[in-house]
């Protein structure tokens, strides 16, 4: 590759329009900077080193980077295709041309890139495998409803960060088969998610009950179980509920299905976020997406904290109506699932199963005695207490 050819490649990449975000990513920006370099060999090799270093997260494979970057790019073409909108011939031509350009990059080698550079020392290497990105992209588009596109092609669980939907780092990988007990409760959540996937009416769910009984884990296991069928989870904190309508708008036209997850939910009676959730649960057109359900967990059946004074005298002319409004938020969930603390028998069953799974050898009678002592010391039995007890045996 001559200097003129490198400069021409830099110009071609700089002209990319549909996949503009791809060429802005660090590896591509570094490659363009290298190809444009007409200075000394020192500067050229510095820029080549920057390019190879930027591939670290992709195990130094440039073709892997390109494939992932194309898959995850959210551009006007992929969003129009996902929504079933017509695509102009100009847009199609640009997509075809840019994917052909990217495919050509998957044959590049370090040797080819450095031809003609006045330098005969160490050259950093990278991996590349010839890839037909156009064919791979067409296949991906055909499976947008399960594989996703844009940020939702990158992970199963997401959260809000400064108003943006971002993947959860070190997401909980808990699976359905990890649970012991509460089969009836969990099955309601899984069956409701099946309804969402099949296009049948699906309810918003409130999972409430005692701490440590697996409410949050049930929701996360559900998202993991249905990932390959196109389910994604977006966790929203209570103080982020003012963003709820915007999030719903962001996902409304996406072919994937979404669980909006609100963990450990409770409100004070004057909480400004109360009305935001109420609107979404009531199906307000501006606050609810048809491809999404809200799954919330709470330790209390009535989510709004209420004091005795709230039931007493008040300046509110229609005080009883106000109290009912506060108490009825939980009733707006289509389905409520109660997770109670396990009885002694279930608690010990959980302990025994965990001990067996972890290969701990201990006399059964001694195990039961110590497990019950541990629960009494904590003041309650729960699956979480069972797991903490077994952890203490390691």
C-alpha positions as CSV (number, residue, x, y, z in Angstrom):
1,X,0.0,0.0,0.0
2,X,1.6,3.2,-1.1
3,X,1.3,6.5,0.6
4,X,-1.2,7.7,-2.0
5,X,-3.3,4.5,-1.4
6,X,-3.3,5.1,2.4
7,X,-4.3,8.7,1.9
8,X,-7.1,7.6,-0.4
9,X,-8.3,5.0,2.2
10,X,-8.4,7.8,4.8
11,X,-10.5,9.9,2.4
12,X,-12.9,7.0,1.8
13,X,-13.4,6.3,5.5
14,X,-13.8,10.0,6.2
15,X,-16.7,10.1,3.7
16,X,-18.7,7.4,5.4
17,X,-22.2,8.6,6.1
18,X,-24.6,5.9,7.3
19,X,-22.1,4.2,9.6
20,X,-20.7,7.5,10.7
21,X,-20.5,6.4,14.3
22,X,-18.4,3.4,13.4
23,X,-15.6,5.6,11.9
24,X,-15.7,7.8,15.0
25,X,-14.8,4.8,17.2
26,X,-11.2,4.8,18.5
27,X,-9.8,2.0,16.2
28,X,-11.1,3.6,13.1
29,X,-10.1,7.1,14.1
30,X,-6.6,5.8,14.8
31,X,-6.4,4.0,11.4
32,X,-7.5,7.2,9.6
33,X,-4.9,9.3,11.4
34,X,-2.2,6.7,10.5
35,X,-3.2,6.7,6.8
36,X,-3.2,10.5,6.7
37,X,0.2,10.8,8.3
38,X,2.9,12.2,5.9
39,X,5.4,13.1,8.6
40,X,8.3,11.1,9.9
41,X,8.5,7.4,10.4
42,X,8.5,8.0,14.1
43,X,5.1,9.7,14.0
44,X,3.7,7.1,11.6
45,X,4.7,4.2,13.8
46,X,3.4,6.0,16.9
47,X,0.0,6.3,15.1
48,X,0.1,2.6,14.1
49,X,0.8,1.7,17.7
50,X,-2.2,3.7,18.7
51,X,-4.3,1.7,16.2
52,X,-3.2,-1.7,17.4
53,X,-3.5,-0.7,21.1
54,X,-7.1,0.4,20.5
55,X,-8.0,-3.2,19.5
56,X,-7.1,-4.5,23.0
57,X,-10.8,-5.0,23.9
58,X,-11.2,-7.1,20.8
59,X,-8.2,-9.3,21.5
60,X,-6.3,-7.4,18.8
61,X,-8.7,-8.6,16.1
62,X,-9.6,-5.8,13.6
63,X,-12.2,-7.9,11.9
64,X,-13.9,-8.7,15.2
65,X,-14.0,-5.0,16.0
66,X,-15.5,-4.2,12.6
67,X,-18.1,-6.9,12.9
68,X,-19.2,-5.8,16.4
69,X,-19.2,-2.1,15.5
70,X,-21.4,-2.7,12.5
71,X,-23.8,-4.9,14.4
72,X,-24.1,-2.5,17.3
73,X,-24.4,0.7,15.2
74,X,-27.8,2.5,15.5
75,X,-28.2,4.4,12.3
76,X,-31.2,5.6,10.2
77,X,-31.0,2.5,8.0
78,X,-31.3,-0.1,10.7
79,X,-34.0,1.8,12.6
80,X,-36.1,2.3,9.4
81,X,-35.8,-1.5,8.6
82,X,-36.7,-2.4,12.2
83,X,-39.8,-0.3,12.0
84,X,-40.8,-1.6,8.6
85,X,-40.4,1.8,7.0
86,X,-39.4,2.2,3.3
87,X,-35.7,2.8,2.6
88,X,-34.6,5.0,-0.3
89,X,-32.3,3.7,-3.0
90,X,-29.8,6.3,-2.0
91,X,-29.6,5.0,1.5
92,X,-29.3,1.4,0.3
93,X,-26.5,2.4,-2.1
94,X,-24.6,4.1,0.7
95,X,-25.1,1.1,3.0
96,X,-23.8,-1.3,0.3
97,X,-20.8,0.9,-0.5
98,X,-19.8,1.4,3.1
99,X,-20.1,-2.3,4.0
100,X,-18.0,-3.1,1.0
101,X,-15.4,-0.7,2.2
102,X,-15.4,-2.2,5.7
103,X,-15.2,-5.7,4.2
104,X,-12.0,-4.7,2.3
105,X,-10.5,-3.6,5.6
106,X,-10.7,-7.1,6.9
107,X,-7.9,-8.2,4.6
108,X,-5.4,-5.6,5.7
109,X,-2.2,-6.7,7.4
110,X,0.5,-4.7,9.3
111,X,2.9,-5.5,6.5
112,X,0.6,-4.0,3.9
113,X,-0.1,-0.9,6.0
114,X,3.6,-0.2,6.5
115,X,4.8,-0.7,2.9
116,X,6.6,2.4,1.7
117,X,7.3,3.7,5.2
118,X,11.0,4.4,5.7
119,X,11.3,2.1,8.7
120,X,12.7,-1.4,9.2
121,X,12.2,-2.0,12.9
122,X,9.6,-3.6,15.0
123,X,6.0,-3.4,13.6
124,X,3.0,-4.1,16.0
125,X,0.8,-6.9,14.6
126,X,-2.9,-7.4,14.7
127,X,-5.3,-10.1,13.8
128,X,-7.6,-9.9,10.8
129,X,-9.9,-12.4,9.1
130,X,-11.5,-11.7,5.7
131,X,-15.2,-11.1,6.4
132,X,-18.2,-10.4,4.1
133,X,-19.7,-7.7,6.4
134,X,-22.6,-7.1,3.9
135,X,-23.8,-10.7,4.2
136,X,-23.3,-10.8,7.9
137,X,-25.3,-7.5,8.3
138,X,-28.2,-8.8,6.2
139,X,-28.4,-11.9,8.4
140,X,-28.3,-9.7,11.5
141,X,-31.1,-7.5,10.2
142,X,-33.3,-10.5,9.6
143,X,-33.0,-11.3,13.3
144,X,-33.3,-7.9,14.8
145,X,-36.3,-9.0,16.9
146,X,-34.1,-11.4,18.9
147,X,-30.5,-10.2,18.5
148,X,-31.2,-6.4,18.7
149,X,-29.3,-3.5,17.2
150,X,-27.5,-0.5,18.6
151,X,-26.8,-0.6,22.3
152,X,-29.3,-3.4,22.8
153,X,-27.2,-5.8,20.8
154,X,-24.4,-5.5,23.4
155,X,-25.9,-6.9,26.6
156,X,-29.0,-8.2,28.4
157,X,-29.3,-5.8,31.2
158,X,-29.1,-2.0,31.1
159,X,-29.4,1.0,33.3
160,X,-29.7,4.8,33.0
161,X,-26.6,6.8,33.4
162,X,-26.8,10.6,32.9
163,X,-30.0,10.1,30.9
164,X,-28.5,7.5,28.6
165,X,-29.3,3.8,28.4
166,X,-26.0,1.9,29.0
167,X,-25.1,-1.8,29.6
168,X,-24.8,-3.0,33.2
169,X,-21.2,-3.8,34.0
170,X,-20.8,-7.3,35.6
171,X,-24.5,-8.0,35.2
172,X,-26.1,-10.7,37.3
173,X,-26.0,-14.0,35.4
174,X,-28.4,-15.9,37.6
175,X,-30.3,-18.6,35.9
176,X,-33.7,-20.1,36.4
177,X,-32.3,-23.4,37.6
178,X,-30.5,-21.8,40.5
179,X,-33.7,-21.3,42.5
180,X,-35.0,-23.5,45.2
181,X,-38.6,-23.2,46.2
182,X,-41.1,-20.4,45.3
183,X,-41.9,-22.3,42.0
184,X,-45.5,-21.0,41.9
185,X,-44.5,-17.4,42.4
186,X,-41.7,-17.5,39.8
187,X,-43.8,-19.3,37.3
188,X,-46.3,-16.4,37.3
189,X,-43.5,-14.0,36.3
190,X,-42.1,-16.3,33.6
191,X,-45.6,-17.0,32.1
192,X,-46.3,-13.3,32.0
193,X,-43.1,-12.7,30.1
194,X,-44.1,-15.5,27.7
195,X,-47.3,-13.6,27.0
196,X,-45.2,-10.4,26.2
197,X,-43.1,-12.4,23.8
198,X,-46.1,-14.0,22.0
199,X,-47.9,-10.7,21.6
200,X,-50.6,-11.5,24.1
201,X,-51.7,-9.0,26.8
202,X,-49.0,-9.0,29.5
203,X,-49.4,-7.4,32.9
204,X,-47.2,-5.1,34.9
205,X,-46.0,-7.0,38.0
206,X,-45.4,-6.1,41.6
207,X,-43.2,-8.6,43.4
208,X,-43.5,-7.9,47.1
209,X,-42.7,-9.6,50.3
210,X,-40.0,-10.1,52.8
211,X,-36.4,-9.2,52.2
212,X,-34.0,-11.8,50.8
213,X,-36.7,-14.0,49.3
214,X,-35.5,-13.7,45.7
215,X,-37.8,-11.1,44.2
216,X,-35.0,-9.2,42.3
217,X,-33.2,-12.4,41.3
218,X,-36.4,-13.7,39.8
219,X,-36.7,-10.7,37.5
220,X,-33.1,-10.9,36.5
221,X,-33.2,-14.6,35.9
222,X,-36.3,-14.1,33.7
223,X,-34.4,-11.6,31.5
224,X,-31.4,-14.0,31.2
225,X,-33.7,-16.9,30.4
226,X,-35.5,-15.0,27.5
227,X,-32.5,-13.1,26.2
228,X,-32.1,-15.3,23.1
229,X,-35.8,-14.6,22.3
230,X,-35.4,-10.9,22.4
231,X,-35.9,-9.7,26.0
232,X,-33.9,-6.9,27.5
233,X,-34.0,-5.5,31.0
234,X,-33.6,-1.8,31.7
235,X,-33.3,-0.9,35.4
236,X,-34.5,2.4,36.6
237,X,-34.0,3.8,40.0
238,X,-36.9,5.4,41.8
239,X,-35.2,8.8,41.5
240,X,-35.0,8.3,37.7
241,X,-38.7,7.7,37.2
242,X,-39.1,11.2,35.7
243,X,-37.1,9.7,32.7
244,X,-39.6,6.9,32.3
245,X,-41.7,8.4,29.5
246,X,-38.5,9.2,27.6
247,X,-37.2,5.7,28.0
248,X,-40.6,4.3,26.8
249,X,-40.4,6.6,23.7
250,X,-36.9,5.4,23.0
251,X,-37.9,1.7,22.9
252,X,-41.4,1.9,21.6
253,X,-40.5,1.2,18.0
254,X,-37.8,-1.4,18.8
255,X,-38.6,-5.0,17.7
256,X,-37.2,-6.3,21.0
257,X,-39.3,-6.8,24.2
258,X,-38.4,-4.9,27.4
259,X,-38.7,-5.4,31.1
260,X,-38.5,-2.0,32.9
261,X,-37.2,-3.0,36.3
262,X,-37.7,-0.9,39.4
263,X,-36.1,-2.5,42.4
264,X,-37.0,-1.8,46.1
265,X,-39.8,0.5,45.2
266,X,-41.5,2.7,47.8
267,X,-42.8,6.3,47.9
268,X,-43.5,9.0,50.4
269,X,-46.9,10.5,50.0
270,X,-45.5,13.7,48.5
271,X,-43.0,12.0,46.1
272,X,-43.0,13.7,42.7
273,X,-42.2,10.4,41.0
274,X,-45.5,8.9,42.2
275,X,-47.4,10.4,39.2
276,X,-44.8,9.3,36.7
277,X,-45.2,5.6,37.6
278,X,-49.0,6.0,38.0
279,X,-49.3,7.3,34.5
280,X,-47.2,4.4,33.1
281,X,-49.2,1.8,35.0
282,X,-52.4,3.2,33.8
283,X,-51.3,2.9,30.2
284,X,-50.9,6.6,29.4
285,X,-50.0,6.9,25.7
286,X,-47.1,9.1,26.5
287,X,-45.7,6.8,29.3
288,X,-46.2,3.2,28.1
289,X,-44.7,1.3,25.3
290,X,-46.6,-1.7,23.9
291,X,-43.4,-3.8,23.8
292,X,-42.6,-3.3,27.5
293,X,-43.8,-4.3,30.9
294,X,-42.9,-2.9,34.3
295,X,-41.7,-5.3,36.9
296,X,-41.2,-3.7,40.4
297,X,-40.1,-5.2,43.7
298,X,-41.0,-3.9,47.1
299,X,-40.9,-5.0,50.7
300,X,-44.4,-3.6,51.2
301,X,-47.7,-4.5,49.7
302,X,-48.8,-0.8,49.6
303,X,-45.9,0.9,48.0
304,X,-46.6,4.4,49.5
305,X,-45.4,4.8,53.0
306,X,-48.3,5.9,55.2
307,X,-48.2,7.1,58.8
308,X,-51.0,7.0,61.3
309,X,-51.3,10.7,61.0
310,X,-52.1,10.3,57.4
311,X,-55.3,8.5,58.5
312,X,-56.2,11.2,61.1
313,X,-57.3,14.7,60.8
314,X,-56.3,16.6,57.7
315,X,-56.9,19.9,56.0
316,X,-57.7,17.9,52.8
317,X,-61.4,18.3,52.1
318,X,-61.5,14.9,50.4
319,X,-59.1,13.2,52.8
320,X,-60.5,9.7,52.3
321,X,-60.0,10.0,48.5
322,X,-56.4,11.1,49.0
323,X,-55.7,8.1,51.3
324,X,-57.2,5.8,48.8
325,X,-55.1,7.3,46.0
326,X,-51.9,6.7,48.0
327,X,-53.0,3.1,48.9
328,X,-54.1,2.1,45.4
329,X,-50.9,2.5,43.5
330,X,-50.0,-1.2,44.0
331,X,-53.5,-2.1,42.7
332,X,-52.6,-0.6,39.3
333,X,-50.2,-3.4,38.7
334,X,-52.0,-6.1,36.7
335,X,-50.4,-8.9,38.8
336,X,-49.0,-9.0,42.3
337,X,-46.8,-11.9,43.4
338,X,-46.1,-12.4,47.1
339,X,-42.8,-13.8,48.3
340,X,-43.1,-14.8,52.0
341,X,-40.3,-15.9,54.3
342,X,-39.7,-19.7,54.0
343,X,-40.9,-21.9,56.8
344,X,-38.3,-24.0,58.6
345,X,-38.6,-27.0,56.3
346,X,-38.1,-24.9,53.1
347,X,-35.2,-23.0,54.7
348,X,-33.4,-26.2,55.6
349,X,-34.1,-27.6,52.1
350,X,-32.4,-24.6,50.6
351,X,-29.5,-24.9,52.9
352,X,-29.0,-28.6,52.1
353,X,-29.2,-28.0,48.3
354,X,-26.6,-25.2,48.5
355,X,-24.3,-27.4,50.6
356,X,-24.7,-30.2,48.1
357,X,-24.1,-28.0,45.1
358,X,-20.9,-26.6,46.6
359,X,-19.5,-30.0,47.6
360,X,-19.4,-29.3,51.3
361,X,-19.2,-32.4,53.5
362,X,-20.9,-32.0,56.9
363,X,-23.1,-34.2,59.1
364,X,-26.8,-33.6,58.1
365,X,-28.0,-33.3,61.7
366,X,-25.1,-30.9,62.5
367,X,-25.9,-28.9,59.4
368,X,-29.5,-28.5,60.3
369,X,-28.7,-27.4,63.8
370,X,-26.1,-24.8,62.8
371,X,-28.3,-23.5,60.0
372,X,-31.2,-23.0,62.4
373,X,-28.9,-21.3,64.9
374,X,-27.7,-19.0,62.2
375,X,-31.3,-18.1,61.3
376,X,-32.3,-17.4,64.9
377,X,-29.3,-15.2,65.3
378,X,-30.3,-13.1,62.3
379,X,-33.9,-13.0,63.5
380,X,-35.5,-14.6,60.4
381,X,-35.2,-17.3,57.8
382,X,-34.8,-16.4,54.1
383,X,-33.1,-17.8,51.0
384,X,-30.5,-15.0,51.3
385,X,-29.8,-16.0,54.9
386,X,-29.5,-19.7,53.8
387,X,-26.9,-18.6,51.2
388,X,-25.0,-16.4,53.7
389,X,-24.9,-19.3,56.1
390,X,-23.5,-21.7,53.5
391,X,-20.9,-19.1,52.5
392,X,-19.8,-19.1,56.2
393,X,-19.0,-22.8,55.9
394,X,-16.5,-22.3,53.1
